[in-house]
Every structure is written in C-alpha cells, then in structure tokens.
C-alpha cells in the first residue's frame, strides 16, 4: 500500500559561513500515512522543524526526495497535496493574518485550493468542530485568546478536509489549562476524523498522550524509532535516554 508521504534519504545542508556548512537533516527516511499518530522528539536544534518544512514542501532537500502518494513532490499534484497535508504552527499569533477576519482566515485555503462546495458552510462546520461559534467569525485574531487563536489555526487546517496534520509544537505557547484543552481537541479530532498526525514536540507528556509511535531526532538524524510505550520504557539510544531522564515521571 502506498504511503501518503514517504521521505527518502532526506538531507538538508545550510551554509554557516563561507567555508563551513551545517547539516540540519541527514539521511532521514520515514513513512506517514492516514490514521497514524507519530511523535517527533528531540532537543532544540536537532532538526525537527527543518524536517517538517521538507515534508511540507516548504523547503527543498539538498539530497533525497519526498514522495506524495508514490510520486515525487517535484512531479506530484500539488493541489491535492496541499489539500491532504496541512500544518498547524507553534504560534497562532504569527501564523494568522491580523488584517483578516476569522471567517476569511478559515476560508482562505478553500479558495486558494479551489475546493468544491459551499465555502461559507464549510467555515461554519469547521469552526463548530473546534469548539468556536459563529460569533467570532467577524473578529480579528488580536481579539481572541491564545487558545481561541490556536483553535482557529486548527480550523483553517481542517477546512480542506486533510488526511494528515503536521503540528509543530502546537501547545508550547499556551498555559497549562488551555494546553490540555487543545490536546483533548486534537485527540478527539484525529480519532473522529481518522486523521494522521505528525506531532513535533519537546514535551514528552504530549507525545505520550497523543502518539502511538515516536521518532527520536538528534543532530539531524533519526536515532531511534518505535512504539511510544516501548521507547519511553526502554530507550535504546543514549540521546533518547538523556531526554527521558530529564523528565522524572518517564524515567
């Protein structure tokens, strides 16, 4: 069966100075499919966000390829890809256009991707899905709380009916209570809609709650992968052990 997204030996090198380079991602291969919930963990600077950008087609690898439904992104139907693979960023304050109304923000991907159907009705549907009412449709992002803004970001990602969400630290900017509410929402939505999820987080409790499998990244490489339960209970790589030992409840 063809995976929704397949990364094949991805490497991304950046020039640090005129004479030196840094490999942010090195020889990473992985499969992401509908319905899977996979966590990606690693310390700051390990390459997690760079890998996410490569998988989303927001950056190009120095070598290797990303395949969507069996075709290289270079040759794939990008409208189909953008509809089926959506992203939720860390900070909704910077990812939502402050000049647009909430309804316009949620409607934008439907218009850009020429999605069939009644766009106004779809906006209402996804706002309801994320627990927001019609009363916020005409507001601007600055008029909402942090938790409400992240719900809008999730609604926007859900609007074109994706099959996979890539969420990069989606709750790290929120306080503890709102964080739990957003995690509960993501858990409910992925289960109810059968969505795949690649969840990037430094918070191991978040990964343990939402993801059945985990990838551990260190110095641009995937150094360990497996079920979340097995990796968290018996980590095999030294970096995995260091991450887990830093959180007493997982040691």
Buried (B, 14 or more C-beta within 10 A) or exposed (E): EEBBBBBBEBBBBEEEEEEEEEBBBBBBEBBBBEBBBBBBBBBEEBBBBBBBBBBBBEBEBBEBBBBBBEBEBEEBEEEEBBBBBBBBBBBBBEBBEEEBBBBBBBBBBBEEBEBEEEBEEBBBBBBEBBBBEEEBBEBBBEEBEBBBBBBBBBBBBBBBBBBBBBBBBBBBBBEEEBBEBBBEBBBEBBEEBEBBBBBBBBBBEBBBBBBEBBBBBBBBBBBBBBEBEEBBEEBEBEBBBEBBEEEEEBE
